[in-house]
Amino acid sequence: MLPQWIIEKKRDGQALSVDEIRSFFEGYGSGAIPDYQAAAMAMAIYFRGMTFDEIAALTDVMMKSGDLLDTSRLKQPTVDKHSTGGIGDKVSLILAPLVACRGVAVPMISGRGLGITGGTLDKIESIPGYRTDLQPDEFLRVIEACGCSIIGQTARLAPVDKKLYALRDVTATVPSIPLITASIMSKKLAENTQALVLDVKWGSGAFMKTLDEARNLARTMVEVGDRMGRRMAAVLTDMNQPLGRTVGNAVEVEESIRALRGEGAQDLMEVTLVLGALMLVLTGRAESEAAARRELEGALRSGEALARFRRMVELHGGDPRVVDDPRRLPAAATALPVPAPAAGVIEAADADGIGRACAILGAGRARVEDRVDHAVGLRDLRKVGERVGKGDPLAVVLARNEADARRAAERIVASVRIGDGQGIVDRPLIVERVLGKG
Ligand code: URA
């Protein structure tokens, strides 16, 4: 079948067969099908959508276009977590060592930040010496030694997704649930874990701006994971204000270390413990979420989770002394408190606006090839519901220079609404769980 006939079929709203999907996207991967035909196909999928069977087939082709991790030598049940991305989301840094304390193995392949959303890889690379480019054998050795490892994507991880994502980015076809699902799941399923927990965020600082879109994405990803034989769960979480009290890279590592000491912000710990509990239940390491949560809290209290994190850093060539002395992390030249323009209650702290303030500072990247500045960001961010006096700091901006700090501070003031508290929109942090069949 000619590629244009397959495009035509999708353009006219028909479902493609597994063979058609395979021949088209394998052809794209090999170069036999050019970008212009793949772009037309992406646009047809954007408008016409795909059935679950089609999405599962596309996920499978993209996953198998690269290497699959051979996890068979790991003795413990394997599990990972993926977040669709947000502002101040440092959960992976806490979660991987924490759940590893309860006898699961976590091979976590993470991404970099893009736009205003941060990436775990950029955060962890702010630890001096930490290597994220481990080859599969070394990756597995680190997991055998400490139960978890956080590394970056190699060129051999789902290369067809990489090629297609770059094309979608410049053809306005990124926001398509079938394409997003196949993109995310092809990379996560290539890790070959038995279970996968998804944190699908909704809100101003998330990819999915509405709860309905996030729910649809969560259900689609869980369904595809189910079909591909993984134990799946997703949690819908609120991303209308940043998670925790820091946004940036090194500063988020520092907050994660405090969280591993048991001193984490309430919202950050809630999301971490809910996801962690699901990871233990799905892998059969706990009978219920309540029991799992108690065990995870115990691992935080005993210092075991922090010790695992330190060990992971050491095994990656990073400086483990950052755990006891965060001054060893990159530090910004300027720290500027942002005074509250009025007294009152914080009614909103818009995640999108605060993410943009951090982008001004250089904490994120506009293009894939940009470098992030690990030292800049925000700390001591005030949360919705907290009372401030006029002139009290809303946050402390960490910047390269005074001019950047002032520009970011203006953005923060514009993103925070202070009132009498009546204007707070009461939104649950954890909206709902979507459980797979396994
Ligand atoms: N993240 C991905 O990896 N792929 C998408 O399509 C969107 C977000």
Residues whose N, C-alpha, C, O or C-beta is under 5 A from the ligand:
A	BS01	URA	V174 L179 I180 S183 I184
